[in-house]
């Protein structure tokens, strides 16, 4: 019960869950649009740089204010829209769940988040 309302789970079965998952697996995002999500992107591409020197790491480090934000880039929403995760307690927060199947990139993502917080 929450806010005076009782919630009930929708009925589900293993067969129903599998059928639903198989339907979702066939979905593909649109490609070929001007601002579509790239198939893959390097860290430098995501940061809009061609060389590590263009990142100005010392300047970024000096300008960063962890009292206000702990935002780290984690990917792209589109070719020109960078997605950030803000680990600050007043934003997305420091707690989360990273889930996926074997080989889906959980360890790479965790390592990237760790290194990106040092930007």
C-alpha positions as CSV (number, residue, x, y, z in Angstrom):
1,X,0.0,0.0,0.0
2,X,1.3,3.5,-0.9
3,X,-0.5,6.8,-0.5
4,X,-3.6,4.9,0.6
5,X,-3.7,2.8,-2.6
6,X,-3.2,-0.9,-2.9
7,X,-1.1,-2.1,-5.8
8,X,-1.3,-5.6,-7.4
9,X,1.2,-7.1,-9.8
10,X,-0.1,-7.9,-13.2
11,X,-0.4,-11.6,-13.7
12,X,2.6,-13.2,-15.5
13,X,3.9,-16.6,-16.5
14,X,7.3,-17.8,-17.6
15,X,5.8,-18.4,-21.1
16,X,4.3,-15.0,-21.2
17,X,7.5,-13.3,-20.1
18,X,9.5,-15.2,-22.7
19,X,7.1,-14.3,-25.5
20,X,7.2,-10.6,-24.4
21,X,11.0,-10.6,-24.4
22,X,11.2,-12.2,-27.8
23,X,8.9,-9.5,-29.2
24,X,11.1,-6.8,-27.7
25,X,14.3,-8.4,-29.1
26,X,13.1,-7.8,-32.7
27,X,12.9,-4.0,-32.2
28,X,15.6,-2.0,-34.0
29,X,16.2,1.8,-33.7
30,X,16.0,3.8,-36.9
31,X,19.2,4.4,-38.7
32,X,20.1,6.8,-41.5
33,X,18.6,9.8,-39.9
34,X,20.7,12.9,-39.6
35,X,20.8,12.7,-35.8
36,X,20.4,9.0,-35.2
37,X,22.3,7.1,-32.5
38,X,25.7,6.0,-33.9
39,X,26.5,2.3,-34.0
40,X,29.5,2.9,-31.8
41,X,31.4,5.9,-30.5
42,X,34.9,6.4,-29.0
43,X,35.4,8.4,-25.9
44,X,37.2,11.1,-27.8
45,X,34.3,11.3,-30.3
46,X,31.8,11.5,-27.5
47,X,33.8,14.4,-26.0
48,X,34.1,16.2,-29.3
49,X,37.9,15.8,-29.5
50,X,40.2,14.3,-32.1
51,X,43.2,14.1,-29.7
52,X,43.7,13.7,-26.0
53,X,45.3,17.2,-25.8
54,X,42.0,18.7,-26.9
55,X,40.3,17.5,-23.7
56,X,42.3,20.0,-21.6
57,X,42.2,17.6,-18.7
58,X,44.0,19.9,-16.2
59,X,41.6,22.7,-16.9
60,X,38.6,20.5,-16.5
61,X,39.9,19.1,-13.3
62,X,40.6,22.6,-11.9
63,X,37.2,23.9,-13.0
64,X,35.2,21.0,-11.6
65,X,33.2,21.6,-8.5
66,X,32.2,18.3,-6.8
67,X,30.0,20.2,-4.3
68,X,27.7,21.2,-7.2
69,X,28.0,18.3,-9.7
70,X,29.6,14.9,-10.3
71,X,28.3,14.5,-13.9
72,X,30.1,12.1,-16.2
73,X,29.4,11.5,-19.8
74,X,28.2,7.9,-20.4
75,X,27.0,7.9,-24.0
76,X,25.0,9.7,-26.6
77,X,21.3,10.2,-27.0
78,X,22.0,11.1,-30.6
79,X,25.0,12.2,-32.6
80,X,24.9,15.7,-31.0
81,X,23.3,15.1,-27.6
82,X,25.7,13.7,-24.9
83,X,24.1,11.7,-22.1
84,X,25.5,12.3,-18.6
85,X,25.1,10.5,-15.3
86,X,25.3,12.8,-12.4
87,X,26.5,10.9,-9.3
88,X,25.9,13.8,-7.0
89,X,23.4,13.1,-4.2
90,X,21.1,15.9,-5.3
91,X,21.0,14.7,-8.9
92,X,20.8,11.0,-10.0
93,X,22.6,9.9,-6.9
94,X,25.5,7.6,-6.1
95,X,23.5,4.4,-5.9
96,X,22.5,2.4,-8.9
97,X,22.2,-1.0,-10.5
98,X,24.2,-2.1,-13.5
99,X,22.6,-5.2,-15.1
100,X,23.1,-7.2,-18.3
101,X,23.9,-10.5,-19.7
102,X,27.4,-12.0,-20.0
103,X,29.4,-10.0,-22.5
104,X,27.0,-7.0,-22.5
105,X,29.6,-4.6,-21.2
106,X,28.9,-4.2,-17.5
107,X,32.6,-4.3,-16.5
108,X,33.5,-1.9,-19.3
109,X,30.7,0.5,-18.2
110,X,31.8,0.3,-14.6
111,X,35.4,0.9,-15.5
112,X,34.4,3.8,-17.7
113,X,32.3,5.4,-15.0
114,X,35.2,5.1,-12.6
115,X,37.7,6.7,-15.0
116,X,35.3,9.4,-16.1
117,X,34.7,10.6,-12.6
118,X,38.4,11.6,-12.7
119,X,38.0,13.9,-15.7
